[in-house]
């Protein structure tokens, strides 16, 4: 029988314990907390990919040198081929109901839709919900898939999210492939763009638990949606009693924040926007 429980937010964590098949009590709180940290990081860095793609392929924006998008002022320096994404120094509410502040720059080696061109993101006090984001984040156009779809290698090294100006951090490394499967026939209309994300990631949650992720079913990343809205990942917790779980970003017909985490037959349910 499926056992479904509603997950708590990071701010208020209930004690989740259950009995396994041997009738032994198992505490899942560290597993749940680690999953929530991972999803926060996945969401933050995926949105940075979306901003990079949205601005790096928009020739109308690059010709004008400025636009407002996602509550940010965005500037393009044609001489240096650099895009600056500038939020205020104070928190400002964005369309996904998350607060952002600070800046980051996107340095381009060419036009991002050309094969082998890459973008490097340099962070400068950029924060989401007061969580300061950093890392070596590179997006590279690696050409076409066998069915003619543009694909990108997206690599994150030394990724770090400092939690609410505290000494706690989420560390993350990832090597992922983003395939542009819908909207490529309308390259300047970003409302119909869908990327499928696959690959692996690893890191350490702010509670000190190490984790490794692999993709079971490609994640759905719509540029026009603020959340990953489909796909399945396997997560491994090598240091915990219960070592393997499944994260399901529930797919439906709308922009959806819901996900399920299944471990030892128990299903914990929450929404992405609640984990910050």
C-alpha positions in Angstrom: 0.0 0.0 0.0 1.3 3.5 -0.8 1.9 5.6 2.3 1.7 9.3 1.4 2.8 12.0 3.8 3.1 15.8 3.2 6.7 17.0 3.5 7.4 19.9 5.7 9.1 23.1 4.6 12.7 23.9 5.6 11.4 26.4 8.1 9.3 23.8 10.0 10.4 20.2 9.9 8.2 17.6 11.4 9.8 14.4 12.7 9.2 11.7 10.1 9.8 8.2 11.3 8.4 4.9 10.2 8.9 1.2 10.6 10.6 -0.9 7.9 9.7 -4.4 7.0 11.6 -5.7 10.0 9.4 -3.4 12.2 12.5 -1.3 13.0 12.0 2.4 13.4 13.7 4.5 10.7 14.2 8.3 10.9 13.8 9.8 7.4 14.3 13.5 8.4 17.9 13.7 7.1 16.9 12.1 3.8 14.0 14.5 3.4 16.1 17.6 4.3 18.8 16.5 1.9 16.2 16.1 -0.9 14.9 19.6 -0.2 18.4 21.1 -0.4 19.0 19.3 -3.7 15.8 20.5 -5.3 16.5 24.0 -4.2 19.9 23.9 -5.9 18.5 22.2 -9.0 15.8 24.9 -9.2 18.3 27.8 -8.7 20.9 26.7 -11.3 18.2 25.7 -13.8 16.7 29.1 -13.7 20.2 30.6 -14.4 20.4 28.4 -17.5 17.0 29.7 -18.6 18.1 33.3 -18.1 21.4 32.6 -20.0 19.6 31.0 -22.9 16.8 33.6 -23.0 19.3 36.5 -23.2 22.1 34.9 -25.2 20.0 34.0 -28.2 17.8 37.1 -28.3 19.3 39.2 -31.1 16.7 42.0 -30.6 17.9 42.5 -27.0 21.5 42.4 -28.0 20.9 45.0 -30.7 19.3 47.3 -28.2 21.7 46.6 -25.4 19.1 46.6 -22.6 15.8 45.0 -21.5 13.9 44.3 -18.4 13.1 40.6 -17.8 12.2 38.6 -14.7 12.4 41.8 -12.6 16.0 42.3 -13.6 17.7 45.0 -15.6 19.7 43.2 -18.2 22.6 44.9 -20.2 24.6 43.7 -23.2 28.1 44.8 -23.9 28.7 44.1 -27.6 32.4 44.9 -27.4 33.1 42.3 -24.7 30.2 40.0 -25.6 29.0 40.1 -21.9 25.5 40.1 -20.6 24.9 41.5 -17.1 21.9 40.4 -15.1 21.3 43.1 -12.4 18.9 42.8 -9.6 18.8 45.6 -6.9 21.1 45.3 -3.9 18.0 44.7 -1.8 15.5 41.9 -2.2 13.0 42.2 -5.1 10.1 39.9 -5.6 10.2 38.1 -9.0 7.5 36.4 -11.0 8.0 33.0 -9.3 7.3 34.6 -5.9 10.9 34.3 -4.9 13.1 37.3 -3.8 16.4 38.0 -5.7 19.2 40.4 -5.2 22.7 41.1 -6.6 24.2 40.4 -10.0 25.8 37.9 -12.3 27.5 38.2 -15.7 27.4 35.9 -18.7 30.5 35.9 -20.8 29.9 34.5 -24.3 32.5 33.1 -26.8 30.1 33.7 -29.7 26.5 33.3 -30.6 25.1 30.5 -28.3 23.1 28.8 -31.0 26.4 28.1 -32.9 28.1 24.8 -32.2 31.0 24.9 -29.7 30.1 28.3 -28.5 30.0 28.5 -24.7 28.8 30.8 -21.9 30.5 31.3 -18.6 28.5 32.6 -15.7 30.3 34.8 -13.1 28.4 35.4 -9.9 28.6 38.7 -7.9 26.6 38.7 -4.6 23.6 37.0 -6.4 21.1 35.6 -4.0 17.7 33.9 -4.1 15.6 34.2 -0.9 18.8 35.5 0.8 20.7 32.3 -0.2 23.9 33.5 -1.9 24.8 31.6 -5.1 28.3 30.9 -6.5 30.2 28.4 -8.6 31.9 27.8 -11.9 28.9 27.4 -14.3 29.5 26.8 -18.0 27.0 26.2 -20.8 28.4 24.8 -24.1 26.6 24.2 -27.4 27.7 20.7 -28.3 25.9 20.5 -31.6 22.9 18.4 -32.6 21.4 15.2 -31.4 20.8 12.4 -33.9 17.3 13.7 -34.5 18.6 17.3 -35.2 17.9 18.9 -31.8 20.3 21.5 -30.3 22.0 20.2 -27.1 24.0 21.9 -24.5 26.5 20.6 -22.0 25.9 22.3 -18.6 28.6 21.9 -16.1 28.8 23.2 -12.5 31.9 22.9 -10.5 32.3 24.2 -6.9 28.7 25.2 -6.8 27.7 26.6 -3.4 24.6 28.1 -1.9 25.1 29.9 1.4 21.9 29.5 3.4 20.4 32.8 4.6 23.7 34.5 5.5 24.6 31.7 7.9 27.6 29.3 8.1 25.5 26.6 6.5 26.0 25.7 2.8 24.8 23.4 0.1 27.6 22.3 -2.2 27.0 20.9 -5.6 28.7 19.6 -8.7 26.8 18.5 -11.8 27.3 17.4 -15.4 24.1 17.7 -17.4 22.8 17.7 -20.9 20.0 20.1 -21.9 18.3 19.2 -25.2 16.0 21.8 -26.9 13.1 19.6 -28.0 10.3 22.1 -28.5 10.2 25.7 -29.7 13.4 25.4 -31.8 11.4 26.2 -34.9 10.5 29.6 -33.3 13.9 30.6 -31.8 12.8 34.1 -30.7 9.5 33.0 -29.1 10.5 31.7 -25.7 7.0 30.8 -24.5 7.1 27.5 -26.3 10.6 26.3 -25.5 11.1 23.0 -23.7 14.4 21.5 -22.7 14.9 17.9 -21.5 17.6 17.6 -18.8 19.6 14.5 -18.1 22.8 13.8 -16.3 24.3 13.4 -12.9 25.0 15.6 -9.9 26.4 15.3 -6.4 27.0 17.4 -3.3 26.7 17.9 0.4 23.5 19.2 2.0 23.6 21.9 4.7 23.0 19.1 7.3 26.3 17.5 6.2 24.8 14.6 4.3 26.4 13.6 1.0 24.2 12.8 -2.0 24.5 11.6 -5.5 21.8 12.0 -8.2 21.2 10.3 -11.6 18.4 10.9 -14.1 15.9 8.1 -14.5 13.5 10.0 -16.7 14.5 13.4 -18.3 13.5 16.5 -16.4 11.1 18.9 -18.2 12.3 22.5 -18.2 9.9 24.9 -19.9 11.5 28.4 -20.2 8.0 29.9 -19.6 7.5 27.9 -16.4 9.3 28.7 -13.2 9.7 25.1 -12.0 10.8 21.7 -13.2 7.5 20.2 -14.2 8.3 16.5 -14.9 11.0 13.9 -14.7 12.4 11.4 -12.3 15.7 11.2 -10.4 17.3 8.6 -8.2 19.1 10.0 -5.1 21.6 8.0 -3.1 22.5 8.8 0.5 25.7 6.7 1.2 26.0 7.7 4.9 22.4 7.1 6.0 20.5 4.0 7.0 18.1 4.3 4.1 20.3 4.8 1.1 18.2 5.2 -2.0 15.1 7.2 -2.9 13.2 8.4 -6.0 12.3 12.0 -6.7 9.3 12.4 -9.1 8.6 15.9 -10.4 5.0 15.3 -11.1 4.0 15.9 -14.7 0.6 17.4 -15.5 -0.8 19.8 -18.1 0.2 23.0 -16.4 3.2 24.7 -14.9 3.4 22.6 -11.8 5.5 22.8 -8.6 4.6 19.4 -7.1 7.0 16.6 -6.4 7.1 13.3 -4.6 10.0 11.7 -2.8 9.7 7.9 -2.3 11.9 5.9 0.1 11.3 2.4 1.5 7.8 2.4 0.2 6.9 5.7 1.9 5.9 8.7 -0.3 6.5 12.2 0.9 4.8 15.0 -1.0 5.5 18.8 -1.3 5.9 21.7 -3.8 9.1 23.2 -5.0 8.2 26.8 -3.9 7.8 25.6 -0.3 11.4 24.4 0.1 13.1 27.8 0.2 
